[in-house]
């Protein structure tokens, strides 16, 4: 979930801290520690929203964008190697199982997607 949030930040260039808090459902101290860690690594920075000074925005840095690009390439490579390893037949079975899983949870959660 954290990677997805960080990826969304890379795509949108900024997120409001409240959006992150709502999405991740983490305690404020835990979220602060995560944000501080990312900031210390120069992957993001915090800025006050100029339109509403009560809000804090998270901006991704160039180093953060490069980190996401590198990580995406590693993930794509790993997935490609995994697909080669298990073979096309098992990949198709895996996709079928994931599809059934999504349908199951969609049904029990009243049509909402996971």
N, C-alpha and C positions, 0 to 999 in steps of 0.2 A: 504494500500500500504506500509506503514511504517513497519507494522508487517511482511509482505512478504519479504521486504528488510532485516529486522533483522533476519528472518528465513533463508534466503539465506546466510547471513553472518555466521550463526551458521553451516550451511552445508558445506560451503567452507572455513571456518576459517578466510578468509580475503576477503575484497573487496576494490577496488580502490575508493577513494572519488569521482573521476570523474564519475564512473559508477553509484554511488548513486545519484549524482547530475543530471545526464542525465535521470535516471529512474524516480525519484520523481518530476522532473521539479519544484523544489522549488527555491526561491530566495536564493542567498548565505547567507544573514544574518539569514534567517529562518533555513536553513540546518545547519549552524554553531551552532545555539541555540539548535537544536535537538541533534546533535553530542556531544556537550558539556554536555548536560543533561545526555545522555547515558554514557558518560565518567565519569561524576561526581558520577553516581550511580555505577561505577565500572563494567559496563556491556560490555563496549568495551574500546579499547585504540587506539590511533593514532600513527602510526610509519611511518617514511620516507622509501619509497621503495628503497631498496639497489641497484636495477638494474637501476632505474631512479630517482635520488634524487629530481626531480621536483614534483614527485607524492607522494601523501599521501595514505597510506593503513589504513583501519580500520580492527582491529583484535578483535574477540570476546574473552572475558575472560571466565574463568571457571564459574564465577557467572552469566555471560550472557547466557552460555549454560544451566545452571540450571534453569534460568528464562524461557527460551524457552521451556524446558521440562515440567516445571510446568504449563505454559500457555497452551501448547498443550494438556495436560491431562485435564485441565479445559474446554477447547473448546470441546474436544471429549466427555466429560461427559455431557456438556450442549446440544450438538447435539443429543446424545443418549436419553436424557430426552425429548428433543423436538420431536424426532421421536416417542417415546412412547406416548407422549401427543397427537399428531395429528393423529396417526394411519397410518397403511401401505397404505391404499387407498389414503389418502391425500399426503403422501410422494411420491407415484408414480405420482400423478398429478403435484406435485411441480417439480419433476425431468423432467417431460414432458414439463412443461412451461419453465424451464431453458434451456432445449435443443432447444426449438423453439426460445427462445430469442437469444441464441448463433448463431443459423442459420440465424436469421434475421440480426443481426449485421455483421455477416460474409459476407452476401450477399451485404449489403449496403456499406461495407468498402472494397469491391472488393476482397473478398475471404480471407482477413486477419482475423486471430483469434483475439478475444478480449484480 
